[in-house]
Amino acid sequence: MAKKVKIGLVQMACVADVETNIQQAETRIREAAQQGAQIVCLQELFTSLYFCDVEDHHNFSLAEAIPGPTTDRMGRLAGELGVVIVASLFEKRAQGLYHNTTAVLDADGTYLGKYRKMHIPDDPGYYEKFYFTPGDLGYKVFETKFAKIGVLICWDQWYPEAARITALMGAELLVYPTAIGWDTNEPDPRQNEEQYNAWQTIQRSHAIANGLHVVSVNRVGREADQQFWGGSFVANPFGSLLYLAPHDQEVVHVEEIDLAQTDRYRTTWPYFRDRRIDSYQPITSRYID
């Protein structure tokens, strides 16, 4: 029996003013709902510019409690529209303790909980270790009105372990709020192309390995030296692209997926059946010397 659900992807360019970004997100969520979306996914840290390109203590003022004012606001909108909202925010947990966190609001406006980003990068243009404490809530699945959603965040998307564990917890689809782009100072266009292709390929591989749909929502536009590459997409459980957003445009797109297809894909290529869980203990080592 089919279990169809309509997923809304909101690919935005952000500005310095937080209220402007939130209002823009609300407008785009309404647009997605008008197109029939039941679950609407926003990009990573959608309320602000991607501030992690610099180490600046003033940026901690962007953080807020979760639940808090923005989740309350998104919850009211979710309840009004009857949609699930996946909202990525900068969480202030306590003085001096901050997380990169995604909250999930159910279709009646209920705050279902949050996932704190587990893998924190520290690279040129992505100084996230300066801001974010690694997540301590573990991997999470949220049972919403329309689907069991597994949420992971940006740098998490490079780790097959995170996708596997979340899938094993019963997620029916994986959602990755993301903020990644090209370094505008990179002189070699081939490197930019390789990086984008790697980003898309690794997430499509999670869809294949776990037999479920993957939804990745990225930001777009130029911020400092980063040209965020958009390219938000939906992949089916064989990794085929059902939708691919452009690199240079803001987009609201709604894609219908059939969650019941997971069983067909998982019985065609039964990876879960053939997992040798008795042999995987070495993976908990940092490196096998």
Secondary structure, DSSP 8 states (H G I E B T S, - for coil): ---EEEEEEEE----S-HHHHHHHHHHHHHHHHHTT-SEEE--TTTTS--GGGS--GGGGGG-B-SSSHHHHHHHHHHHHHT-EEEEEEEEEEETTEEEEEEEEE-TTS-EEEEEE------BTTB-GGGT-----S---EEE-SS-EEEE--GGGGG-HHHHHHHHHTT-SEEEEE---EEETT---HHHHHHHHHHHHHHHHHHHHHHTSEEEEE--EEEETTEEEE---EEE-TT--EEEE--SSS-EEEEEEEETTHHHHHHHHS-HHHH--GGG-GGGGSS---
